Amino acid sequence: MDSRFIVLCLVLLSSSCTGIKLEGNGYTDIVVAISSGVPQDNTLIERIKDMFTEGSMHLFEAMDNMVYFRNVTILVPPHWSSKNFTKATTESYEKAGIRIDKANPGYGDAPYTKQYEDCGSENEYIHFTPDFFLNDDLNHFYGSRGRVLVYEWAHLRWGVYDDYKQATKCSKHIAGQHSEEVAFCREDEHDAAAQNLQNEKCGNRATWTVIFEDSVDSAALQSLRPLQSPPPAPTFTVVQRMKRVVCLILDVSGSMTGSRILRQRQAATHFLQYIIEDQAYVGIVTFSSDAYILKHLTRIDNETTRKELIKSLPTTAGGGTYICKGLSKGLEVLREDNLDALGDEIIFLTDGEASDDLNTCVPGAIQSGAIIHTIALGKSAAQALRHMADKTGGKFIIATDDLTSNMLVDAFASLTIPTGDYTKEPVQLESTGFKTADWFNGTVSVDPTVGNKTSFLIVFESSLTTAYIQSPSGFIYSLRDMISDTTAKTITLKIPGTAEAGDWKYSILSGRSQSLTITVTSQAADADVPPIIVKAHVNQQFSDGSKPTIVFAEVSQNYRSIVNAEVWATLEPETGAPEIIQLLDNGAGADAFKDDGIYSRYFTKLVKGRSSLKVRVRNKDGLSRFTLYGKSGVVNDKVKPEPPVNNQPLVVGNFTRTATGESFEVSFVSGTKPPNYPPNKITDLKAEIKEDTVLLIWTAPGEDLDLGTAKSYEIRWSNDHEMLRLNFSDAFLVNMSAVSPQESGSVEQHSFNMIIQNGATIFFAIRSEDKDAVKSKISNIVQVTKILPAPGLNFIFIIVFVCVATISVCFCVVVKQRRYFRKIQIYRRFF
């Protein structure tokens, strides 16, 4: 590695980033983003400030005077009007840790944290509704806002789970209650045997232990000293992102000659024609041995403007790769409108290492306040691209020279700045490629949630004989209905109005051996109905192999989770063949919760270098369903039970989606081999007992985490929960010699006889082993209690049970009628 780059890395690592940070004793860079779907109400801003001011003191006390909230930035929607809003820089709704938006039907106005990673991992975001702040009556229901914030903060920042239910010893310390004290459960208070999420997900450890041993702040918290006096109140900045201003900085150096300059043009054309929104400002800069402005900032207000921008894209290449010159010229363009680049965007594409000294320009570009998205084309692209994106809130994506991957078009298509209103965002329905000399056929499903601004983009390598696209009703579009650009080697079909819902079929005749790709893009069919969307990412952007890499894909529509979809992830390294894995929503292995619409899988075949991520989703055979997913919580000093998972028919029929996640990088320690991962921890072990027969049920782990097939199981039991948890190998062993594990993801069932005394409680746990004798972590611990009714009491027991059940049903009806009446009205709009 170049010594200049080593210095650059040190500079970048010491600079600030866009995520939440713990600086000294204070949390900084906290972003609260209000969705563009929320109408303006300045009272909301004041209530957010009050919540953090109160919550800071509760956090300070709960954490033994060690931490507090230091500064908070509130991002308001573009349509809100005020002279007191500061211009946003790198803040965005998509990357905000706290979001204010309309209610999730599964939760109503109840705050919750989007949480689906390992225990101790920082999570996605906290969701509050406007009514939570504006309706003071909800304080009596959920508790004071400051306490609720601290409760959810623990989920968000430290990755702990709910630590109550079934008589846990520290239930009185739950943050968010109507109580004078807010605290986190410690080991001497914690009930490790309670059946709750904290024990299930965090190995039966207390929240305090997880915070100080496993969380993102664990190292800092262990070294912090308590403050001797109360902390200052948080400071607040209210910012707003107005018009979108983007500068394309495109590499035209000698290494871009040939297919690369053409592919760059194809991808940038798709971005300018279909992705960048109306009224945005766009400029174009190229760089090689020098940098030039091809197009000054131009507002997109009609089709003619888009065509002029596309016409300005470069077509020739030659010279060196002077990245600093390109960055400097791009920032010059961004400053044309208001003399600064704050909150503006750079889309920077290059395929080579810098010919100049990046230390002279990259730190300044980061400090400019611009969001810098970077695209690395090929394996030689400068390593600094990742760091520029990370430090400015931008996205980093790699694209290989394999045309059939279509990653360069996908990279440009993913560069949007969501505001929370997905009805205005482009949705990619399909992106695929194939090398053939014959027909390239396929089907794309246009569901009723999309259809406006639908386009088909066909890219070919040399020439094209013919192409047909057939609508669901049988109308056939031929080449004469499409726009052909033989220079750019593209064919485009724009569907007028709203595309017909149903399966669209395409047939493309290659005529000679060449690579072909097709990209289908659309937008919401109704301004009031958000489309089905897919979000993809990995749990870590850098990996040395010590921590398993997990791939996630979230499939939803207007906060309703979609289950039973078929989800595949393609991970393509800079060199070598891509790896394709199926993501699952089964609540086992890498997947935290079953049927929550988040599909996950461990990725174990790590390849040194950078890799791209692309996810494809479809509703296979009409099996997908909506689910209103919720969780338990604390309401008015009472533990709120988990709401029922409400499965509903997927009324939109077939759908297809593709999504591009940010690329990630793998770098093994010098001289080491890729890790040999153990089977994944079993997290869904369940137990039943009938007379003297015990039945255990779990999901099979893999040979390497959740891939492949494990070699063997080890089941042990004890009548002492702590003994089983802390000394598993000393517990009683269940004979499993005749049982062979099934393939990962299969349902395992094992029954055996045990002589158990009436009233006795027995605890069970399991671990697995691979062919190299590497053992998994111990599973979640389950318990069974044998209870036989006394002779002559059976009839009385039945009578009591029926009466209690009747009363419970009546109670549920009354409560649900009040809490879900509003939700029913919302549902009727979609069915």
N, C-alpha and C positions, 0 to 999 in steps of 0.2 A: 504494500500500500504506500502511496505517495506520502512523504512526510508532511507536505502541505495539507493533505486531507486529515492527517492525525491531529494537527493543530486545529483545523476547522472543527473536528468532532468535539474537541475540548471546549471550544468556544460555544458550540451549540448546546452541549450538555449543561453548561452553566447558565444558559439563557432561560427565560421564562417560557412556559408552554401554556396552551389554552385550557388545559384541564385544571381541576381543583388542586391546590397545593397547600401543604402545611408549612408555613414559614415561621420558625420560632414556635410560639404558642398559638398563633392565629391562622385560621383558614382563609385563604385568599383565592381570587379568580373564580368565585362562585357565580355562576350565571343562571338567572331565572328568566326563562323565555315565555312570553305570552303568545299563544297561537293567533294567527291572523283571522281565525274564525271567531275570536272574542270581541264583542263590541266595546268601544272605548268607554271606560269608566275610571277616572283618575283616582277614585276611592280605592280601587284595587291595588294601585301602586302603594298607597299609604298603608294598607292592611298588610301587604307583603313586608314592608319595612318594619311594621310593628311585630310581625311574627318572628323575624330574624332577631330583632332587638330583645324580645322576651326569650326566644329560644337560645340565644347566646349565653344568657345567664344560667339557664337550665343545663345546657351542655357543660358549662364551666363547673357547675356544682356536681353534676353526674360523673365527670371525669376527674374528680379530685383536684380541681382548680388548675388543670393543665392546659386545656384548649378552649377556644372560643371562636366565634365568627368575626373576622376582621373586616373584610370588604365584600360587597355583593354588587353585581351588575344586573340590572333589570332590562331585558330586551323587549321593547314594545313593538306591536305590529306596524307595518309600513303605513297603514291607513289611519293610524291615530295622529291627531294634530295637536301640536304644542310647540312653542318656541323654546321650551326648557329641555328638550331632548337633545342629548349629545349624539354625534354621528358614531354608529357602531363600527368597530374595527374587525376583529376576528370572531366575534360572538355570532352564534347561529342557533336557530331553534333545534336543529338536528343534533347538535353536540352539547346542548345545555343539560346540566345535571338536574335541573328542576324545571318542570314544564307546567304551564297553566293552560288548560284546554277544556273543552266540553267533557261531560261525564262519560266514562267508560261504562257501557250498559251492565257489565258484570260487577261493578263496584258502586254505581251511583255516585254520590258526592263523597264517598269514603276515600281518603288519601291512600295511596299505595305506591310501592316501589317496583319498578320493572326489574325483576330479579331472577336470573336463571344461570348464574355461573357458580363455580365452586365456593364452598364456605370460605370466607375470608377475602374473596375477590371483590373489587369495586364493581358496582353494578351500573345499569344504564341510566335511569332517571327516576325521580319522584314525580308523581302526577297529582296535582291539585286541580280542583274545578273552581271556576269563578264564584259559584255559590258558596263554596267552603269559606271564602273570604268575606263575601258580601252578606250572607245570611247568618246573623248572630245566633239564631236559634240552634244552629248546628253545633255551637260550642257546648251546649248542654248534652249533645248526643256523642260527640267525638272527643270532648275535652278541649282545653285551651290550645290555641294554634301553636304557640311556642313549644309546648310539650309534645304535640303531635309531630312537629318538625324534627325534634331530637330523636323521637322514636323511629321515624322514617330515615333520618340521617344515618342511623346505625345500620340499617339495611343497605343504603346506598353506598356509603363510604367504606364500611368495614365488613360488609358481606355476612352479617349475622342474620339469624332467622327468628321467628316468633318463639319466645322462651316461656310459654305458659301452656295451660290446658292440662286437665287431669291432675290437679292438686300439686303443681310444681311449687317448690318451697318459696321461690322469690316472686310469685305472682304479684305481690304488693308493690314491687319495684318497677312495674311496667311503665315505660315512658308513654305519656299520652293519657294517663288516667286523671280523674279529678282527685288529686292528692297533692300534698305539699312537697313531696319528694319525687325526684326523677333520678333513677339509678339503673345500673346494669348489673345483672345477676353475676355473682362471683361463685367460685367453686364451693365455698362453705355454705352457700345458700341454695345452690343449684340442685335440682332433683334430676339426677342423671337417668332415672328410670321412667320419667314422665314421657308419655307418648306425644311429643310435639316436634315441630319442624327443626328447632335448634338441635335437639338430640339426634334426630334422623340425619340431618345434613352435615352436622359438625362433630360427629363422633362422640356424642353425649357430653360435650364440654360446655362450660358456661360461656355466656356472651363476653364477659370480661376477659376470659382466657383467649378467645378468638381475636378480640380487638388488640390485645397486647402481644400475641404470638404469631398470628397469621395474616393480619390485615395489611393493607398497603402502607399504613402508618406505624406498624409495629416497631420498627427500628427506631423511629423518631420518638415514639411515646416512651420507650424504655429509657431513653436518655434525657427526656425533658424533666425539668424541675417545676414544681407547682409555683404559680405566681403568688406573691405575698399580699396582693391587693386585687380587688375586682377589676376585670378588664374594661377597656373603653367600649362604648357602644359601637356596633358596626357602622361603617361608612357605606353610602349607596351612590351609585351612578345609574342614571336612566338613559339608555341609548336606543337608537332606532336605525334600522337599515332601510334606506329609501330605494332609489333606483339602483338597478344592477349595472355595474360598470366592469367590463371584462377586456383584458388585452391578451390576445394569443401571441405567444413568443415561440416561433417555430424554427427549428434547426434546419439549415440548408447547407450544412458543411458537406465536404466531399463524400463522406461515408453514407450520406442520405441519397446518393445518386441511384437511379433505377427504381426498383419497386418500392423502396421506402418513401421517397418523396411523393410517389403516386398514392400510397396508402395514407400518408399524412393528409394529402389533399382530400381523399375520399372521406376520411373520418371528420375532418374539420368542416367539410361541406355538409355532412349530415347534422353536425352540431349547429351550424349557422341556419340551416333550413328548417330543422324540426325540434331542436332542443332548447336553444336560447329563447327566452320569452319576448313578446312584444314590448316595446318601450325601453328595452335594455340598450345600453351603449356598448359598442364593440370596437376595438382597435386591433390592428395586425402588425406585428414586428417580425422580421427575420434576422437571423444572425449566422455568421460563419467566421471569416476573418475580420469582418466588421458587421455592424448592425444597421438595419434600415427600417424606416417606417413605411409600410405598404398602405396602411389605412389609418388615418387619425380617428379619434373617437366618433362613432357614427350611431345615431339613434335608429333603432329598428322600428319603423312605423308603418311599413308596407312590404309587399313582396318584392318590389323593385329594389328596396334597400338591401334586402337579403341577397338578391342576385348580384348586386354591386360588391358586397363583401366577399361573396364566393368567387367572383371574378378576380378579386385581388389576391387570392391565395397563391403561394409560390409554386412554380412548376419545374424549376431547375435548381441544381445544387453544385457546390464546389467550394473549396477553401477549408480553413481550420474551424475549431470548435471553441470560439471565444464566448463562453457562457456569461462572463461579467458584462461584456458589451451588450449582449442581448437583454440582460436584466436591467441595465442602466437605461437602455432605450425604451423598454417596456414601462418602467416607472415614469419616464418622461411623458409617455402617452397618457398614463393614468392621471397625471397631474394637470392635464389640459383643461379639465372642467372646473376644478376648484382649488388648484395648486397643491393638493395632497393626494395620497393614495389610500387614505384610511378607509377600510372596509371594502375597497375595490378588489378585484380578483385578477390573478395572473394564471393562465394555463400555459405551462412551460413544457415543451417537448424537446427531447434530445436523444441521440443514439450513441454518443461518444463521451469519453473523458474530456475534461476541460483542458484547453490549450493555455489558459491563463490561470492566475493565482486566485482561487475562490475565497481566500481569506480577505481579499480586498473588497469583496462585493456582497457575499452571502449574508454576513451579519447585518449590513445596512439594509438589504432587501427584507430581512426578517423584521427589523425595527421600523420599517416603513408603515406598518399597519395594514398592509395588503394581505389577503388570503392567497397563498401560492399553491395551486394544484400542480403536481408534476407527473409527467408521463415518461417512462423509460422505455425506449424502443430498442430491443435487443440487449444482450448480456453485457455490452461494453458501456452502457450509459452511466454517467457520473453517479457515484455513490452518494453525493451530497443531496440528490433529489429527495430522498426519503426525509432527510433532516429539515429541509426547507418546508416541506409539507407539514411535518409534525409540529414544528414550532409556530406555524401560522394558522393552524386550523384547516389546512387544505387536505386534499386527498392525494395519495401516492398509488399509482397503478403502473404495472409493467405490461408490455405487449411483446410477444416473440415474433419471429419472422414467419411463423406458420399462419398463412392466410386463412385457413379453415377455422382457426380459433375465433376469428373476428374480434379479437381483444382490443384492437386500436379503435374501432368504431364503438365498442362497448365502453372503453375508457372515456371518450369524449361524451358519450350519452349519459354517463353517470355523474357528470359534473354539474349538478344543480345545487341550489341553496334553498331547501325546503323551509316554508314558513309555518307549517302546520295545516295548511289547506291543500290537500292532495288532489282536489278537483282541478287545480291549475297546473299540476305537474305532469310531464310526459311519462308514459308507462310503456316499458318494453315488453311486448308480448312474445317475441321470438328473436333469437340470435343464434344461428347455427351455420355450419359450413360442411362442405364435402368435396372430395377430389374424385372426378369421374370423367369418362369420355361419353357417358350415356346420360340417362335422365336423372335429375335430382328432384325428388318428389317429397312432399310433406303436407302437414295439416297444421293450421294455426286457429285456435279457438278465440273468437271475439265474443266475450260475455257481455251481458247488458250493462255492466258498470262502466264500460268503455265504449268507444266508437267514434268520437269526434277526432278530427285531425289524424285519421288513420293513414299510414303510409307503408309501402313495401319498398325496401331498398335491396336490389340485387347487385352484387359486385362480382365481376368475372376477371380472370387472369389474362386471357388473350383475346378471345372473341366469343360471341354468343350466337347460336343458331336461332333459337326461339324460346319463348316463355309464355306460360298461361297461368292466370290466377282466376279461380272459380269461386263465386260467392255461395253462401249457403242455399240460396234459392235457385242456383244453377247458372246464373249469368257468368259468362266467360270474358275476362279481359285478356287481350292479346298484346303483342308488341306495339301495334298501332295506337293502343290506348295509353301507352307508357311513354315516359320521357327518357330517351337514350342519350348518353354522353359517351361516345366512343373514345374520346381523349382521356376522360377520367375513368372509363371502363365501368360505368354504372348504368343501371336501369331503374327508374323510379315510377311507382304507381301511387297517385294520391286518390283516395276514395272521397268523393264529394259528400258533403253533409255528414250524417252519422252512419257509420258502417253497419251493415246488417248483422245482427247477432247470430252466432252459430259457427260452424266449422268452415273455414276458408281453406281451399286446397291449392297448392302451387305445383307446377310441373315445369322444369327448366331443362332444356336439351343442351348439353354441353357441346357436342359435336367433335370434340377432341379432348385429350386428357388435360384437365386443368382444374384449379381450385375455384369453387363457387361459394358464395355466402349469401344469406338472406337475413335481413333485419326488419322486424315489423314493430312499429311504434304507434301508440294511440294516446288519447286522453279521455277524461271522464265524459260519459254521455250526458250526464245531468249535473248541473252546477250545485245541486243540493245533495247529491249522493256520491260520496268518495268512492274511488275504485278499489278493487282488490290490489294490494301492494305486497311486495316482497323486499325484505331488507336482509343483507348477507354480510357477515363479518367473521373474523377469527378472534379468539380471546387474547392474542398477543401478537403485536406487530414484529417483535424480535424474539427469536427463540434460540437457545443453545442446547435444546433437547432435554434440559433438566425438568422442565414443566411441560406436561402434555399439551399439545395444540388441539383446540376444539373448534370445529366449524359450526356456525349457527346460521339458520335462516328463519326469519319470522314471517309468517303468512297471515295476513289479516285484512279486514275491510271495516273501516270506521270503528276500530277498537274491538271488533268481534274476531276472535281467533278462528282460524280455519284448520280443521283436523282432517285426518285421513287423506291428505294430499300426497302425491308422489313427488318427492324432492330429491334431486341429485346435485351434487357439488363436483365441479371440475377444478382441480388444482394443478396448474401448469407451471413447471419450473422454467427458468431461462434456458436450460439445456436438458434434454431428455424428454421422455414421453409424459403426457399428462396422466394424472391419477384421478379416477372417477369413483366417488363413494356415495352411497345412499344415506341421506340424513333421516333420522327417526324421531318421532314424538311419542316415545313409549315409556318415558319416565325411568329409563334404565341406562346404565353406562354413562355417557356424557350428558344425557338428557335429564334435566333436573326435575321436570314435572310432566306427567303424562297429559296429553290432550290440552295443552295450553297454546297450541299453534306455533310453538318454537321447536324447530327440528334441529337435532344436534348429532354430532358424531366426532369421536376422536380421529385425528389424522396422525398416523404413526410412521408412514413412509416418507420421512423427512429427507429432503435433498438440499445440500448446502447451496446457498445463494438465495435469490429472490423468486417468489412464486406468485402467480395471479390466482384470483378466486372468482368463480362464476357459478351461479346457482340457477337451475331450471326446475320449474314447478308446473305440475298439471293436475287436473282433476280426472284421475283415471277411472273410467267406467262409472262416473257419476257418484262416487262414494264419498266425496268430501262433504263436510258439514260445518255449519257455523257452531261455535261454542261460546257461551258467555262465561268466561273464566274469572273466578274470584278467589279470595283467600279469607282466612279468619283474621280477626283483629280485636281491638279493645273498644268497646262502646259503653260509655256511662258506667265505668267501673266493672263492667261485666265482659267476660270473654265472648265475643261474637262468633258463632259457629260458622264453619265454611259454608257459603251458599251453594246450592245444588248446581252441578254442571249442567247447563241447559243445551242439549243438542237439538239443532233445528235443521230442516232440509236446506241444502245449498240451492236456493231457488234460481241462482244465475246460470245453472247448468255447467257445461264444460268451460274451462278457462286454461290458459297457458300464460306463464310469466318467465322472464329471465331477469336476473339482477347481478350486478358486478360489485363485489366488495373490494375494499382496499387490499393491496398486495402486502405480503409479509416476507420476512427475511429470516433465514436459518444460518447460523454460524456456529459450528461445533468448535470446542476448544481444541487447539492444535494437538494433533497426535491421538485424538480420541475417535472412537467409532460412534455411529448413531446409537442411541440408547436402546436397551432391551427392556421394553415396558412390561410390567406384570399384567395379569388379568385385571379388569376394572373392579372396583369395589361394588359389591351387590348392595343396592340401596332400597330395594323394594321387597325384601323378605317378609312374608306373611305366614302366620301359623293358625291352625284350627285344631280343636280337640273334640273327639266324640268317644265317650267312654274311655277306653285305654289306647285309642289310636290317635296319633299326632300326624297331621298333614302339614307339610311345609311347601310353600309356593314361592318361586322367585324367577327372575329373568336371567337367562344364561349369560355370563360374561364371555369375553373372548380370550384368545391366546395372548394377544397384545392389546390391552385395554378392552375395547368393545369390538375388536375385529378378530375373526378366526374362531377357534374352538379351544377352550381350556383343556388341560389334561385330567384334572381330578378335583373333587370337592372334599372339604373337611368341615363336618358339622359337629358342633359341640353344644352342651347344655349344662345349666347349673341352676340351683335354686337361689343363687346369690348374684344379682345383677352386676355388682361391682367386680366380683371375682371373675365373671365372664368377660367383662370389658377390659380389665387390667391384666388378667392372667389367663388369656384364652387357652393357651396350650395345656393348662392344668385342669381345665374343665373336662367333664365326661364326654367321651367320643361316641358318636353315632356311627355304626358300621355302614360305610358307603362303598365297600369293595366291589359290589355288583353294579354300581351306577357309573355310567360314562357320560360326561357332559355333552350336551347338544351344542349346535352352532350358536354363536352369539346372537342374542335377540329372541331365542326360543323360550317358551314358557316351560320351566322345570317344575315337576311335582314329585315329592317323595314322602311316602307314609311309612310309619313304623309303629310298633307297639311299645308302650311303656306302662309300667305299673305306677300310677300316680294317685296319691291319697286325695280324698275329697277335700276341697278347700285349698289345696296346694297350688302355688304359682311356680311355673318353670320358665326359664329364659333360654332362648336359642340364638345362635349366631353361626355364620358360615364364612369360610374363605376358600378361595380356589388357588390352583397352582398350575403353572405352564410346564412345557416339556423341559425347560431348563431349570426346573425346581424353584422358579421365582414365584413368591406367594403374593396374593393380593392383600389389600387392607381388610380388616374384619368388617363384616356387613353391619347393617343396622341390627339392633338387638330387638327381638320380639318376645312377647310373653303369652302364655296360655294359663288359664286357671280352670281347674276341674271343679265344677259345682253340680252336685246331684241333688235334686229336690228330696226333702224328707218324705217318707211314706205317708200317704193320706193327704198331702198338701198340693198335689198336682192340680186339682180342680180349683182350689182357692187361688193358686198362682196364676192360672189362666184367666180367671175373672179379674184379678187385679191388673194383669197386663193389658187386657182389652180396655179397661176403664182408663188407665194411664195413657194408652195410645190414642183413645178418643179425645181426651183433653188436649193432648199434644197437637193433634191435627187441627182442632178448633183454634188453638193459640196461633199456630202457623198461618192459618188462613187470615186471621185478623191482622197479624203483623205484615204479611206479604202484601195484603190488599193495600196497605198504606204505603209501604216502601217501594212497591214495584208498579203501582198504578201509572206513574209517569213513564216508566220504562216501556210498559205495554203500548202506550201511545206512540213512542218512538219506533217500536218494532213494526207497527202497522204501516209505516211509511215504506218498509222494504219488503213486505210480503203480500 
